Amino acid sequence: MIRSKGFTLIELIAVIAIIGIIALIATTTMEIVMNNASEQIFKSNEKLLATAAENYYKMNSELLPSAISEMRAVSLDVLIYEGYSKMFKHPKDADIVCNGYVVVVRTTAQRYEYRPYLSCGSDMKTQNYDNFLYLLP
């Protein structure tokens, strides 16, 4: 009986195929995780933008809409300049700087709704981002 100390070609091909399948699954999973993380960062930045606008209007209440359903907007640039916000960058590409604004709507005599709109390149943009740009000075 001859004893072989090596692997056969079929065994090596099988091992390489298994490693390839595992690598494919791992890279696909990592891509999904990274995309989900980017989306979560983007949503978090939208919330931060709304909070910054809310703080801005607390200190500048004369700028709030006076009539119910009236809308006003403040840009991200103003919020950064006034010190209420930081600059936001694209979650996947730090070279892309985000633009944005917040629309404030008076819903009742004492309540306001803050709607953030953020655009980070062509692939990450709040739905209907372009609809309220006319409100900006």
C-alpha positions, -999 to 999 in steps of 0.1 A, spaced: 0 0 0 14 34 -10 9 63 14 6 97 -1 18 127 20 2 154 -2 -32 165 -14 -47 155 -47 -55 181 -73 -92 175 -67 -89 182 -30 -70 214 -36 -96 226 -61 -124 218 -36 -106 238 -9 -101 268 -32 -137 266 -43 -149 266 -7 -126 296 2 -140 314 -28 -176 309 -18 -168 320 17 -150 351 4 -180 360 -19 -205 357 10 -182 378 33 -177 406 8 -214 407 -1 -223 408 36 -198 435 43 -211 456 14 -247 454 28 -235 463 63 -215 493 50 -245 505 29 -268 502 60 -242 521 81 -240 549 55 -278 552 54 -279 554 92 -252 581 93 -272 601 67 -304 598 87 -286 608 118 -272 638 101 -307 648 90 -318 647 126 -288 667 137 -297 693 110 -332 696 123 -320 700 159 -296 727 149 -324 746 131 -346 742 162 -319 757 184 -313 784 158 -349 794 159 -351 793 197 -325 821 197 -340 839 167 -377 835 174 -386 866 154 -376 846 122 -402 819 129 -433 817 107 -461 838 121 -492 822 104 -503 786 107 -491 766 76 -466 793 68 -431 780 59 -396 794 64 -362 779 57 -327 782 70 -297 768 51 -270 746 65 -245 773 56 -263 797 80 -264 771 107 -227 765 104 -218 802 102 -239 809 133 -223 780 152 -254 758 155 -241 730 132 -210 714 119 -203 707 83 -216 673 71 -197 651 47 -208 622 26 -207 590 47 -187 571 21 -166 598 6 -152 625 29 -143 647 -1 -179 654 -8 -194 681 14 -232 680 20 -256 709 13 -289 713 31 -316 733 47 -345 730 72 -380 740 64 -400 752 94 -437 750 93 -460 765 119 -486 737 126 -505 753 155 -504 785 175 -475 771 196 -461 743 175 -436 741 147 -424 712 125 -388 711 114 -382 692 82 -345 686 73 -334 683 37 -298 671 31 -279 664 -1 -246 646 -1 -236 641 -38 -259 625 -63 -264 592 -44 -275 605 -9 -303 630 -10 -334 636 12 -365 628 -8 -380 660 -24 -348 679 -16 -353 703 -45 -390 711 -37 -384 738 -11 -352 755 -23 -372 785 -33 -377 793 4 -341 800 9 -330 836 8 
